[in-house]
Amino acid sequence: MIDAPTTNAQWLTAAKDLSDNKTWEQLSTTYRVPILDHCAKGGLTPQEAEEITQETFCQLALQIEKTGGHWEHKTLRAWLTDIVNRHIIHYFKKTPHQYLSPKVLTLVQQWMDPANGGGISSEERIEAESHLWALSLNRARSQVSPRHWQIFDTYVIQGLSSQEVARHFNTSHFNVRLIAHRIKKVARQSYNQLLSEEMIIPKP
């Protein structure tokens, strides 16, 4: 079980309003570190734990929206623990590198460690990765609404703060981060798919 205090019942009722930044920040303050610690105990790296934490909060938002905030607060920790454990299991079973061909896996290892000798040059690696991400973002853009892409572009690519983007698009900064996380996930999936398809193979 995630080691966290029992949730304030009023938070779950208030959290159905995704624009209620105060409530969502309280939920994040209460559960973010316990979820990260739970992931670390499960053997994940800090980056992997952060990914799962963000995904868990996304699912929490969807679940609260689905139930209309009518949720027994005593069951939240059990629900979060179940979701996080499912993500941990899924990660170890379904990590993308398990599906890469030996040729592409070797190339990725060279990208990650260009000092290993005999690998591609840093210029070739940067060029290949830039091309891959450009294709990945194009794929992601085709799968989301124009408004969500504009929010993502303004927040992630142009670098405005979530508060600035929220004011510009008349939404909450939590929703800005939620949209950005979802589109990043789609782009990463496209990136991994491109690698597994061996569409982009820089010459060594």
C-alpha positions in Angstrom: 0.0 0.0 0.0 1.2 3.5 -0.8 2.4 5.1 2.4 0.3 8.3 2.5 -2.3 9.8 4.8 -6.1 9.3 4.3 -7.5 11.8 1.8 -9.7 14.6 2.9 -13.1 13.7 1.6 -13.8 17.3 0.5 -10.8 17.2 -1.8 -12.4 14.4 -3.9 -15.6 16.4 -4.2 -13.8 19.6 -5.2 -11.4 17.8 -7.5 -14.2 17.1 -10.0 -13.6 20.7 -11.1 -10.3 20.4 -13.0 -9.8 24.1 -12.8 -9.6 24.0 -9.0 -5.9 24.3 -8.8 -5.8 24.5 -5.0 -7.4 21.1 -4.6 -5.3 19.5 -7.2 -2.1 20.9 -5.7 -3.2 19.5 -2.3 -3.7 16.1 -3.9 -0.4 16.3 -5.6 1.4 17.4 -2.3 -0.2 14.5 -0.5 0.4 11.7 -3.0 3.2 12.7 -5.4 6.1 11.8 -3.1 4.5 8.5 -1.8 3.9 7.4 -5.4 7.5 8.2 -6.4 8.8 6.3 -3.3 6.5 3.3 -4.2 7.9 3.3 -7.7 11.4 3.5 -6.5 10.8 0.5 -4.2 9.5 -1.3 -7.3 12.9 -0.9 -9.0 12.2 2.1 -11.3 14.6 4.9 -12.0 13.6 8.5 -10.9 12.6 9.4 -14.5 10.5 6.2 -14.9 8.9 6.9 -11.5 8.0 10.5 -12.5 6.4 9.2 -15.7 4.2 6.8 -13.8 3.3 9.5 -11.3 2.2 11.8 -14.0 0.2 9.0 -15.7 -1.4 8.1 -12.4 -2.6 11.7 -11.8 -4.0 11.7 -15.3 -6.0 8.6 -14.6 -7.1 10.0 -11.2 -8.5 13.1 -13.0 -10.4 10.9 -15.5 -11.7 8.7 -12.7 -12.9 11.6 -10.6 -14.5 13.1 -13.7 -16.2 9.8 -14.4 -17.6 9.3 -10.9 -18.5 13.0 -10.5 -16.5 13.2 -7.2 -18.7 10.6 -5.5 -15.9 8.4 -4.2 -15.2 7.0 -0.8 -12.0 8.8 0.4 -10.9 5.7 2.3 -10.5 3.7 -0.9 -8.3 6.2 -2.7 -5.0 4.9 -1.4 -5.9 1.4 -2.4 -7.0 2.6 -5.9 -3.8 4.6 -6.4 -1.7 1.6 -5.2 -3.4 -0.7 -7.7 -3.0 1.8 -10.5 0.7 2.4 -9.7 1.4 -1.3 -9.4 -0.3 -2.0 -12.7 1.9 0.6 -14.3 5.1 -0.9 -12.8 4.2 -4.3 -14.0 3.2 -3.0 -17.4 6.5 -1.1 -17.6 8.7 -4.2 -17.0 6.6 -6.3 -19.4 6.1 -3.8 -22.2 9.1 -1.5 -22.2 9.7 -0.5 -25.9 13.3 -1.7 -26.0 12.1 -5.3 -25.6 10.5 -5.0 -29.1 13.4 -3.5 -30.9 15.4 -5.5 -33.4 19.1 -6.2 -32.4 20.2 -3.7 -35.2 18.0 -0.9 -33.9 18.8 -1.7 -30.2 22.5 -1.4 -31.0 21.9 1.9 -32.7 19.9 3.2 -29.7 22.7 2.2 -27.3 25.2 4.1 -29.5 22.9 7.1 -29.3 22.7 6.9 -25.5 26.5 6.3 -25.2 28.3 7.8 -28.1 31.6 7.5 -26.3 31.5 3.7 -26.5 33.7 3.6 -29.6 32.8 2.7 -33.1 29.4 4.4 -32.9 27.9 7.1 -35.0 29.1 10.6 -34.6 27.4 13.0 -32.3 26.3 15.1 -35.3 24.7 12.1 -37.0 23.0 11.1 -33.7 21.6 14.6 -33.2 20.4 14.8 -36.8 18.8 11.3 -36.6 17.1 12.0 -33.3 15.8 15.4 -34.5 14.3 13.8 -37.6 12.7 11.0 -35.5 11.2 13.5 -33.1 9.9 15.7 -35.9 8.1 12.7 -37.4 6.9 11.7 -34.0 5.4 15.1 -33.3 3.8 15.2 -36.7 2.1 11.9 -35.9 1.0 13.1 -32.5 -0.4 16.3 -33.9 -2.6 14.3 -36.3 -4.1 12.4 -33.3 -5.2 15.3 -31.1 -7.5 18.3 -31.4 -6.2 21.6 -32.8 -6.8 23.3 -29.5 -4.9 20.7 -27.5 -2.0 20.9 -30.0 -1.9 24.7 -29.6 -1.8 24.4 -25.9 1.0 21.8 -26.2 2.9 23.9 -28.7 2.7 27.0 -26.5 3.6 25.3 -23.3 6.2 22.7 -24.4 7.7 23.9 -27.6 7.5 27.7 -27.1 8.3 27.4 -23.4 5.6 29.6 -21.8 4.7 28.7 -18.2 1.6 26.6 -17.5 0.0 29.7 -15.8 0.6 31.9 -18.9 -0.8 29.2 -21.2 -3.8 28.6 -18.9 -4.7 32.3 -19.0 -4.3 32.5 -22.7 -6.5 29.5 -23.4 -8.9 30.1 -20.5 -8.2 26.8 -18.7 -6.4 25.7 -15.6 -2.6 25.2 -15.4 -3.3 21.7 -14.2 -5.2 21.0 -17.4 -2.3 22.5 -19.4 0.1 20.0 -17.8 -2.4 17.2 -18.3 -2.7 17.9 -22.0 1.0 18.2 -22.4 1.6 14.9 -20.7 -0.9 13.1 -22.9 0.6 14.5 -26.1 4.1 13.7 -25.0 3.0 10.2 -24.3 1.6 10.0 -27.9 4.8 11.4 -29.3 6.9 8.9 -27.4 4.8 6.0 -28.6 5.2 7.3 -32.2 9.0 7.6 -31.6 9.3 4.1 -30.3 7.1 2.8 -33.2 9.4 4.6 -35.7 12.4 2.9 -34.1 10.8 -0.5 -34.1 9.9 -0.1 -37.8 13.5 0.8 -38.5 12.3 3.7 -40.7 15.3 5.9 -39.7 18.7 4.2 -39.6 21.6 6.7 -39.7 24.7 5.5 -41.4 27.6 4.8 -39.0 
